[in-house]
Amino acid sequence: MARTPTKKPAATTRRSSSGARKTAATKDTARKSTAKQDRKTARKPTTSRRRKSAVVRKRTGIVTGLIKYGFVAAIWAFVLVGGVLAYHAYQLPDITDLDRYERAGATRLLDRDGAMFVSYGALHGRPVTAANLPNPLINALVATEDRRFFSHFGIDPISILRAAVVNLKAGRTVQGGSTLTQQLAKNVFLSADRSYSRKIQELLLAFWLEHRFSKQEILAIYLNRVYFGAGAYGVDAAARKYFRRPVEDLTAYQSALLVGLLKAPSRYNPAVDRERSNGRTRQVLLNMVDAGYLTEDEAERIAARPSAIQGAAGVSRNHRYFADWARERANGYAGPGGGDRSVRTTLDRRLQRIAEQAVSEGMKRGTKKGARQIAMVVMSPDGAVRAMIGGRDYAASQFNRATQALRQPGSAFKPFVFLAALEAGYTPSTRLPDAPVALNGWTPRNFDGRYRGEVTLEDALAHSLNAATVNLSEAIGRRRALSVARRLGVTASLPEGPSLALGAGEVTLLEMTAAYAAFANQGRFVSPYAVERIQTSAEGAIYARDDRPAPQIVEARIVSALNTMLQSVVENGTGRRARIGRPAAGKTGTSQDFRDAWFIGYTADLVAGVWVGRDDASAMDGVTGGSLPAEIWAAFMSKAADGPPRSLVLNTN
């Protein structure tokens, strides 16, 4: 039977709906609470997240600050560097024209053949253009001093880095990285100090030079200004100094030698140390091989044929006595200024060497006899001085005893007395008394103490008889002999008393030798000279000696008679040690107590005077004019005489 459903399930259902509503409300409240909590959590971060955020903000601020301050610092650094460069650029010298720099003038002395033998001051050669520089010279320079010269912009970073590494390994500065352009800037314009300021200026100048000039022009400027040793500035001066040729004619070996000098001009000077110079030249040739300018075979062939150093050869330092005297004379003709000058002198280097050798050998003997100093003058009969020695050692004393020392000539003065007698009508055979004579208490004695009675003028002069000479002087009048001496060019102060006849005055060797030169040239006046011609770099020739014949001051026939008498002095008189196997004449001279010893003699081609003594005028040990001076004269003349013998006596037939 069917049952009607009861209401319990319905009640149950209502309770269930109410529970569901309660459960849903609870869940909704929970969700709202969670959402609210999430919002709170979102609004209030955790401590860890706060820390991370602060670190991010801090880092961002540092980077921003670094960028900001770095930019500011860069601006200030740029301003500072620019200011430093501007300051140093403002301090740079005027470099608009490299050839306008003024310098002290130099004097080059040339011998009679045109070869330079000494220079005063720095020698600057003529400017050489880039087109005239020989290729071997350019190649040697670039290969040795700046191999990347044609590719860099004034500085060479590779060379600088390489030098830094080498120096760092060595612990000291052993290599530089300067380019030729930098060297030019430093050598021409800047001081040698090593300050940062100078280095900055060097770099600025290097950049300016590279901008202003071509590479070839920079090489030319460099070679025209750089120092090559021995006082030579510029490659042209060096070429003429060492090889007597212009730069255009330099060989490959000569080019390498000159470039080798740049490293140390004094150390590698071929005139000082030829072996060291050759070694340095070989190194330059090897540099050219490494740079590709030469093959090894070519370098070996060049090195096997070294060039003679012609400009450095010649005379010893004692030629400086002549050089100093010649320079003084040149200044007298042209003044001390005027830029570079070239002075053609009368010096004969062959005769100078012979004279120095004769003096050196003679003084080895003379020192044992108390002789301490010597002077010698050699000249041609017209007065051109061919050789001069003013002392034993120029380095020890520059006092020129040939031109500056006043010494008593003794009997070397007697030819003036006898020449005056010949002019007064006497002849070589005229007889005069060789007997004691007293003049105001003064009684001259002959050297050997004997008197010979009557003798001829020729014998009296040949044997240098004092008594006979004084008697002759008194007979003709003292002023005649004094007048003859003045006419022959003796300007020194001379006494007017009777002792004048025996050479009591004081004279120079140069004046006495020049006076005897008038005997060798048959009576023409002689003024000794050293300068033939003077040229300057700016004006050309400014002085040339007048070659017109000198005036006749003594009749030729009278001079010929005197020459006959002075030949007797050499042949059989007091000057016998001066015999040389050809016609020669001369006279000995010895002052009181052997303080001075002279011999002045001549051939038809040369005149030479020799003086020996001591600077303090103390006595020597018996040295007379007929001993050491006559021996030195003969040693010189026997080697110096050139050509066939010529007579000193006129042919009257």
Buried (B, 14 or more C-beta within 10 A) or exposed (E): EEEEEEEEEEEEEEEEEEEEEEEEEEEEEEEEEEEEEEEEEEEEEEEEEEEEEEEEEEEEEEEEEEEEEEEEEEEEEEEEEEEEBEEBEEEBEEBEEBEEEEEEBBBBBBBBEEBBBBBBBBBBBEBBEBEEBBEBBBBBBBBBBBBEBEEBEBBBEEBBEEBEEBBEEEEEEEEEBBBBBBBBBBEBBBEEEEEEEBBBBBBBBBBBBBEEBEBBBBBBBBBBBBBBBBBBBBBBBBBBBBBBBBBEEBBBBBBBBBBBBBEEBEEBBBBBBEEBBBEBBBBBBBBBBEBEBBEEEBBEBBBEEBBEBBBBEBBBEBBBBBBBBBBBBBBEEBEEEBBBBBBBBBBBBBBBBBBBBBBBEBBEBBEEBBBBBBBBBBBBBBBBBBBBBBBBEBEEBEBBBBBBBEBBBBBBBBBBBBBBBBBEEBEBEBBBBBEEBEEEEEEBEBBEEEBBEEBBBBBBBBBBBBBBBBBBBEEBEBEBBBBBBEBBBBEBEBEEEBBBBBBBBBBBBBBBBBBBBBBBBBBBBBEBBBBBBBBBBEEEEBBEBEEEEBEBBBEEEBBBBBBBBBBBBBBEBBBBBBBBEBBBBBBBBBBEEBBBBBBBBBBBBBBBBBBBBBEEEEBBEEBBBBBBBBBBBBBBBBBBBEEEBEEBBBEEE
